[in-house]
Amino acid sequence: MNFPDFAVDVRLVPEAEKGAFTAFARLADASTAQERAEAAIAFADVLGNPGEFSRYAIGLQADRLASIDRLLKIFKENAELLVHKTWVEKTDEKRKDRLLEEINAFEREFREGSVGPAFRRFVALCRSVAHLLFGAQSRADDFLLYCFRIDPKLGLFFWYVEELEEQSRSGHLLDELLTMETLVGMYVLSSF
């Protein structure tokens, strides 16, 4: 039984959030840009504020690019603030410094259009943020269950990150899919 079935079976995910699992499957399997955008919007609407993400996925290209630029700036500012404000043991101070460097590298890669490297770096950033927030628990086998119990949306986000990580290992994926999935992730992480 995969984790979404388990989560649904034990009612860790409220009815409103259950649609995220099918929206993600539609996003990953989409064969057109329109299908991809619709699925990404549906997924982001579950984890964020309904209607907000659409500005990054549909509309006039100039408007979308301006919105994406603002999202990238907000993501970077929020991620840096999170890193700076999170207390860690002295032994993890270097980890925080590396994470700040990784945030800058991600922004640079994303802006340069290096989709694959930016996608993989984003997944790694999310893993590092989880470790920063939850310590060793972030590597435990029951981490997702732990997150779902704290907050279903937090659980869904880290489930999403695991799915992205699995995708990144599966081989070559379309840049359009990786870009859309990265945008969804940035949007959600910026909304927490």
C-alpha positions in Angstrom: 0.0 0.0 0.0 1.5 3.4 -1.0 1.6 6.3 1.5 -1.4 8.2 0.0 -3.6 5.2 0.4 -2.3 4.8 4.0 -2.9 8.4 4.8 -6.4 8.3 3.3 -7.2 5.1 5.1 -6.3 6.5 8.5 -7.9 9.8 7.9 -4.8 11.8 8.4 -5.7 13.9 5.4 -8.9 15.9 5.5 -11.3 15.4 2.6 -10.3 18.8 1.1 -6.7 17.8 0.8 -7.2 14.3 -0.6 -7.5 15.8 -4.1 -3.8 16.6 -4.0 -2.9 13.0 -4.7 -4.9 12.8 -7.9 -3.8 16.3 -9.0 -0.2 15.3 -8.6 -0.7 12.1 -10.6 -2.4 14.2 -13.3 0.5 16.7 -13.3 3.2 13.9 -13.6 1.3 12.2 -16.4 0.2 15.3 -18.3 1.0 15.2 -22.0 0.2 18.8 -22.9 1.2 22.2 -21.4 -2.5 22.9 -20.7 -3.1 19.6 -18.9 0.1 20.3 -16.9 -1.0 23.8 -15.9 -4.4 22.7 -14.9 -3.1 19.9 -12.7 -0.4 22.1 -11.2 -3.1 24.7 -10.3 -5.3 22.0 -8.8 -2.4 20.7 -6.7 -1.3 24.2 -5.6 -4.9 25.2 -4.8 -5.0 22.4 -2.2 -1.8 23.4 -0.5 -2.0 27.1 -0.9 -4.7 29.7 -1.4 -7.1 28.7 -4.2 -6.6 30.7 -7.3 -3.2 32.2 -6.4 -1.0 29.8 -8.2 -2.7 30.2 -11.6 -0.7 33.4 -12.3 2.4 31.3 -12.6 0.9 28.7 -14.9 -1.5 30.4 -17.3 -2.1 33.7 -18.9 0.0 36.1 -21.0 3.7 35.1 -21.1 4.9 38.5 -20.0 2.6 38.5 -17.0 3.5 35.0 -16.1 7.2 35.7 -16.3 6.8 38.8 -14.1 4.8 36.8 -11.6 7.4 34.0 -11.6 10.2 36.6 -11.0 8.3 37.9 -8.0 7.7 34.3 -6.8 11.4 33.6 -7.0 12.3 36.7 -5.0 9.7 35.9 -2.4 10.9 32.3 -2.2 14.5 33.4 -1.8 13.7 36.0 0.9 11.5 33.5 2.8 14.0 30.7 2.6 16.8 32.9 3.8 14.7 34.3 6.6 13.8 30.8 7.7 17.4 29.8 7.7 18.5 32.8 9.6 15.7 32.6 12.2 16.0 28.9 12.9 18.1 28.1 16.0 20.5 25.2 15.5 23.2 23.6 17.5 26.7 24.9 17.0 27.6 21.8 15.0 24.9 22.7 12.4 25.9 26.3 11.8 28.0 25.3 8.8 24.9 23.4 7.5 23.0 26.7 7.6 25.8 28.5 5.7 25.8 25.8 3.0 22.0 26.1 2.8 22.2 29.8 2.2 24.8 29.2 -0.6 22.4 26.5 -2.1 19.5 29.0 -2.1 21.7 31.4 -4.1 22.8 28.7 -6.5 19.2 27.5 -7.0 18.1 31.1 -7.9 21.0 31.4 -10.3 20.3 28.1 -12.0 16.5 28.7 -12.2 17.1 32.2 -13.7 19.6 30.8 -16.2 17.1 28.2 -17.4 19.1 25.3 -16.1 16.0 23.4 -15.4 17.3 19.9 -14.4 20.0 21.2 -12.0 17.6 23.8 -10.5 15.0 21.1 -10.0 17.4 18.7 -8.3 18.8 21.5 -6.2 15.3 22.6 -5.2 14.5 19.0 -4.0 17.8 19.0 -2.0 16.9 22.4 -0.5 13.6 21.1 0.7 15.3 18.1 2.3 17.8 20.5 4.0 14.9 22.7 5.2 13.2 19.6 6.7 16.5 18.7 8.5 16.8 22.3 9.7 13.3 22.3 11.1 13.0 18.7 12.3 16.6 17.5 12.8 17.2 13.8 12.6 13.4 13.2 12.5 13.5 14.4 8.9 15.4 11.2 8.0 13.3 8.8 10.0 11.1 6.2 8.2 8.0 7.7 9.7 8.8 11.3 8.8 5.8 11.7 6.5 3.4 10.3 9.1 5.0 12.7 11.6 4.4 15.7 9.2 0.8 14.6 8.4 0.1 14.5 12.2 1.5 18.0 12.7 -0.4 19.5 9.7 -1.9 17.7 6.7 -0.6 20.4 4.3 2.9 20.1 5.7 2.6 16.4 5.3 1.4 16.8 1.7 4.3 19.1 0.9 6.9 16.7 2.1 5.1 13.9 0.4 5.4 16.0 -2.8 9.1 16.5 -2.2 9.5 12.7 -1.9 7.7 12.3 -5.1 9.9 14.9 -6.8 13.0 13.1 -5.4 11.8 9.8 -6.8 11.1 11.5 -10.2 14.6 12.9 -10.3 16.1 9.4 -10.0 13.9 8.0 -12.7 15.7 9.5 -15.6 15.1 12.3 -18.2 11.9 14.3 -17.7 10.5 17.1 -19.7 11.9 20.5 -18.7 8.3 21.9 -18.8 7.2 19.4 -16.2 10.3 20.0 -14.0 9.7 23.8 -14.2 6.0 23.5 -13.3 6.8 21.2 -10.4 9.5 23.5 -9.1 7.2 26.5 -9.4 4.5 24.6 -7.3 7.1 23.7 -4.7 8.4 27.3 -4.5 4.9 28.6 -4.2 3.9 26.2 -1.4 7.1 26.7 0.5 6.7 30.4 0.2 3.1 30.2 1.5 4.0 28.4 4.8 
